[in-house]
Amino acid sequence: MKKKFLFAAFLICGAISSVAEEKPKYKDASLPVEERVEDLLRRMTLHEKVLQLQNNSTSDINAIENTYKGGSPGSVHEMSKSAKEAALLFNKMQEYLLTQNRLGIPALVTVEGINGVTQNGCTIFPQAIAQGSTFNPELVEEMSRAIGRESHVIGIRQLQCPVLDIARDLRWGRVEETFGEDPFLIGEMGTAFVRGSQAEGVGAMPKHFVAHGTPTGGLNCASVPGGERELRNLYAYPFAKVIQNADPVSIMGCYSAYDGIPVAHSAHFMTDLLRGELGFKGFVYSDWGSVDRLKSFHFAAETSEEAARKALIAGIDMDVYDWAYQTLEDQVNKGILDEAYVDRACRRVLAAKFRLGVFDDPYGDPDKVDKVVRSKAHVALAKKVADESIVLLENKNDILPLDLKKYKSIAVLGPNSNYGVAGDYGWVEFDNRECVTLFDGLKQAVGKDVSVNQLDGCDWWSQKDDGIAAAVELARKSDIAIVAVGTRSVWLGRGAKGKNVTSGEGFDLSSLDLPGKQLDLLKAVKATGKPVVVVLITGKPLVMTWAKEHADAVVLQFYGGEQQGNAMADVLLGKVNPSGRLNVSFPRSTGNTPCYYNYYPSDREQVFDQGGSYEEPNGHYIFEKPYALWNFGRGLSYTDFEYTDVHLSDTVFSGQGKLSVTLKVKNTGRRDGKEVVQLYVRDKFSSVVMPIQQLKAFKKVEVPVGGEVEVRLEMPIDELAFYNETLHRLVEPGEFEIQVGHASDDIVFRKTIVVK
């Protein structure tokens, strides 16, 4: 009897063991991520682990088996199909990976998403530079959540954004992909973006780590000069803020070298700084092809094998768009590379997949694509972001908003007047009609009572001027001329080359003057004597000195997404009160760059010679002023705001304290409006040179006509910290001037605090 009992117990235990083996720990969603990762990692072959460190592209739904029968890749991308087609494709791919491959490891589907998902038909939101000019992180987070919802229903679980580069050289084509020139603003906007998409189960990938956005000569991918202090105080600051406050799933590396060191092979940058000092815990995704470029671009490696080995050891966990990491398996087998580095990278990639729930539910929902993607709510949100991004720069004699009782015929002129620009990484083709143009928006907004006629007058890039005469004649016959000038941009993946684009990735400018004959068009239209409103539709600041001096109004629209024409029409007609603020300063001339507001006092604040002119040459510069044309934070409104009762919570603080500033904002004008209250700090005396002022808090508030709103701005004293001469981060005791105002050069309140 006893033997029978033992035999039965043995059978039961065997059955339990068999059941347990049928469901390994890594497939148990109730277990911690770390435990699932380690269980899976110990089961994987070297070949399977190396595959997790690579990306694959997928496009043919009928070739899934041939593409993936060799094993599961770390990530995949597809950026040419419609949302519905992509959802069906990704689902079939994931089903194959889960059911036909040995361990059933799903892929991390990843796409660009800086201004919306790059699958055809998805909502086209305003470009990142326009998102930054809203000065509204809450709105950007709402937008990012919408992008996350569209991604998730398609089956996309990783976005290759946001861009945390700092726009300091305006010649650089990718200025449009940034949130602007200020590290604090970039950190706030980047945090909001990451929180939004990841709240929808879609990982964010801040990029490009690190210091990629100030290339020598403004040439994309060129090296960036600088030292270790500048690296930490400036370029790493937005990444530190986003990592600390939003915990992104991944980070993208960069192509460039910093201080002569290629970032992609530097353990100092990718491990010691990123993980050690900044505390990043996710995985690092190479910029596309950046690993093999260690050989072909930087000449820092003799072979692809050496490039792969250096990048992996440095901390690049996934190699994308080149095949350098295919050599890792052979290098381990030959004893050239320690397998521990492969394990480290694979562990990080797997952890991201578990964290995002890809193992437990990797599928999109093709049946819901049409309901979620480009829904009415998302299109309305795109319009709202576009509305809040528009910046009114000049408005002489309050010509805006337009009085349609006065202007019965409007000439809409300029190469951007009847063209919608989605911007770099928008999914549209170059000849796109997916974005509402200014002309279409105005026609619809004014109705039949006002005549609206359009001519380009010139193109956006060439020296041809044969269309200017006709545009001038149309202006003469009209009551007012609205002239839309600027740049054009389109995603490299949609045929940018050969399309004469003047902004975007790989398209850098040697001159920031209006390209082509656009300035000639402005001058000729102004010579008619008719009122002229200049609408600058652009991906970056350009030289607009003539327009500032001669136009009746200047309105800036960084690429405003699919609703750009409707948004601009509503601002011009007063249906929307402009509330955007400059997130990047405008130069007086190309030679006036860099012109960012947070410069060192020695760089422009001379005790003599404040610049000259052609009429009165002087010094610093002989024929020019050394200051920006329009400064960071600037933005006019159709109403007026008054600040009163400004109070500080204290004037003496410890390094661990927090400053609170309260004030009342009153709308003293004739329209409801939104104001951006800005708080800047100047370190009055410090052991190392500090900027003349630095943004440290801001808040956008809506104030009705005659109304008053109390605003509270908070700044942890730790925000005053910097890296000193010996690279120690500290809040240095001393005096700091607190500045509150409408813009960096429009400060209405100053008071000194002391930090002990």
C-alpha positions, 0 to 999 in steps of 0.5 A, a space after each residue: 500500500 505504501 509503495 502504491 502511495 509513493 508511486 501515485 505521489 511520484 506521478 502527481 509530482 511529475 504531472 505538476 513538473 510537466 505543467 510547470 515546464 509547459 509554462 516557463 517563468 518568463 511566460 508568467 505575467 504575475 512574476 517580476 520583470 527581472 525574474 522573467 528576464 533571467 529565466 528567458 535569458 538562461 534558455 537562449 542560445 548565443 544566436 538567439 541572444 544576438 538576434 535580440 540586439 538587431 532590428 529588422 524591417 518587414 513589409 511583405 505580409 506573404 514573406 513572414 515565414 521566410 523573413 523570421 524562420 531564423 529567429 526573433 529579432 529585437 525590433 522591427 519597423 515598417 514605415 510605408 504602409 497604411 495604418 490598417 495594412 500595418 496592423 494586419 502585417 504586425 499581427 501576422 508577424 507577431 503570431 508567427 514569432 510567438 507560435 513558430 519560433 522556439 521560445 516565442 519571443 515577440 518583436 518590439 515594433 518601432 516607428 518614428 512618431 515625432 509629429 504623429 505615427 509615420 504610418 499612412 493615414 495617421 493624425 499629423 500633429 504639429 512638428 516638435 518645434 511647434 509643440 515647444 512654442 505652445 509652452 504647454 507641457 500638459 497639451 503636449 502630453 495629451 497629444 503624445 497620449 493620442 499618438 500612443 493610442 494610434 500606435 497601440 491599436 496598430 501594434 506599435 509599441 515603441 516610438 523613436 522620439 522625442 528629440 532632446 537636442 538643443 537648437 543652438 546652431 540655426 543652420 542645422 536642418 533638424 532644428 525643426 525636430 527640437 523643442 527649442 533652444 532652452 534646456 529647461 523647456 526641452 526637459 519639461 516638454 520631453 518629460 510630458 511627451 514620454 509620460 504621454 506615450 508610455 501611459 498608453 503602453 508605448 515606449 518613448 525613445 528620447 534622442 540623440 544622446 548626446 550633444 548632437 544638435 550643435 554640429 560644427 558649421 550646422 552640418 548634420 552629423 558633424 562633430 560637436 566641440 565642447 568640454 565636460 562641464 558644457 556636456 553636463 550643464 547644457 547638453 545632458 540636462 534635458 536627458 537628466 530631467 526626462 530620465 529622472 521624471 519620466 523613466 523612458 524605456 529606451 534612449 537613442 544614441 547619435 552619429 556625432 563625435 563630442 570633443 573628438 570622441 565618437 559617442 557610439 563607441 564611448 563607454 564614458 558617454 554611453 555607460 558612465 554618464 548615461 547610466 552612472 550619472 544620469 541613472 538611465 535603466 532602459 536599453 540604448 538603440 543606435 541611431 540608424 547605421 551609427 555603429 558601422 559608421 565608426 568605421 566608415 564615418 569616424 575612422 575609429 575602427 578598421 572593420 565592422 567587427 571592431 565597430 560592433 565590438 566597441 559599440 556593444 562594450 560602450 553600451 549600445 544595446 541594439 544596432 539598427 540599419 547596418 549589419 555590424 552586430 551580425 558579427 557578434 556571434 562569431 566574435 564570441 565563438 572566437 574568444 574576441 568578445 566576452 559573451 557577458 556583453 551580449 547578455 547585458 544588452 540582451 537583458 536590457 532589450 528583453 526587460 523593455 519588452 516585458 515592461 511594455 507588456 509585449 510578451 503578454 499581448 503583442 497584438 494591435 487591433 486592426 478592427 479598431 484602427 479606423 475608429 482610433 486613427 485620425 479620429 475626430 477627437 485627434 484631429 481636433 487635438 491637432 488643431 488645438 496644438 496648432 492654435 497654441 503654437 502660433 506666435 504673433 511677433 509684430 502687430 503695428 497699429 493693431 492691424 490684426 485680427 483682420 477687420 472683414 468690414 474693412 478688407 473685402 478682398 484679400 491677396 494670399 501670396 507666397 510659396 507657402 500660401 497654398 502648400 501644407 508642410 507636415 515637416 520632417 518625419 511626417 508620413 506625407 509625400 512632398 506634393 502633399 494635400 493632407 495638410 490644410 493650406 493657409 489659402 484653403 483655411 482662409 477661404 473657408 473661414 471668411 465665407 462668400 462675403 470676402 474675395 480671397 485670391 492666391 498666387 505664389 509669386 515665386 517658389 521657395 528656393 530658386 532665383 526665378 522671379 518671373 511670377 512676382 509681377 503677377 503677385 504684385 498686380 493681385 496685391 494692387 487689386 486687393 485691400 490687403 496682402 497676406 504673404 506666406 514665406 519660409 521653408 519646406 521640409 519632407 521626410 527623407 523616407 518620402 523622397 526629400 532628395 531632389 525636391 529642393 527642400 530647405 529644412 529637415 534632416 540632412 538639409 542644412 543652410 549656409 545662409 539664414 536669409 529667406 531662400 530664393 526670391 522670397 524677400 524680393 517678393 515681400 519688398 515688391 508687394 510692400 511697394 504697392 502701398 497696400 497693408 502687408 501681413 507676413 506669415 512665416 511658415 518655417 521649420 526654423 528661425 530665419 532672418 526677418 529683419 526687413 519684415 520686422 521693420 516694414 511689414 504691418 504684422 508678422 505671424 510665425 507658424 512653425 509647421 502646424 500639422 494637418 490643421 495648420 491652415 485652419 489654425 492660422 486663419 482663425 488667428 488672423 481673423 481673431 477667432 483664436 487669440 495667439 498664445 505661442 511664445 518663441 522657444 528659439 530666438 531669431 537672428 538679425 542676420 546669419 552672422 548674428 548667430 548663435 543668438 540664443 538668450 542664455 549666453 554668458 555675460 562676457 559673450 555680448 554684454 560689453 561695457 563699450 560698443 553695442 554694435 553699429 549699422 551701415 549708417 553708423 559703423 561701430 564695434 561689436 559688430 561693425 554693421 550689426 547689433 550683437 543681440 537677437 531680433 526677437 528674443 526667447 519667450 516673446 509672443 504678442 496677444 490681441 489683449 494685454 496682461 498685467 502682473 501684480 502682487 508678486 510675492 516670494 515664499 522666502 528670500 533665504 534658502 538652503 540647497 534643499 529648499 523650494 522657492 514659490 512665486 505667486 502673482 496675479 495676472 489680470 487681463 486688461 484688454 478686450 479679449 479673452 487670452 492665454 498668457 505664459 508667465 516666465 520665471 528666470 534666474 541669474 546667478 549674480 556671482 559664481 565660481 564658474 561663468 554662468 548664463 546671463 539668465 536661465 528659464 527655471 519655471 513657466 506656466 500658461 494660464 487662460 484669463 478672461 477679459 477683465 478677469 484675474 488669475 492667481 499663478 504659482 510658480 515653483 522652483 526647487 533650489 536644486 535647479 540652481 545647481 551646476 557642475 563646477 571646475 572639478 565637475 562636482 555638481 553643487 548648489 553654490 551659496 550666494 545671491 540669485 536674482 529672480 526675474 518674472 516677466 512676459 519674455 526673457 527680455 520683458 521682465 517686470 519683477 526682479 528680486 534677489 534671494 540668498 542661498 546658504 
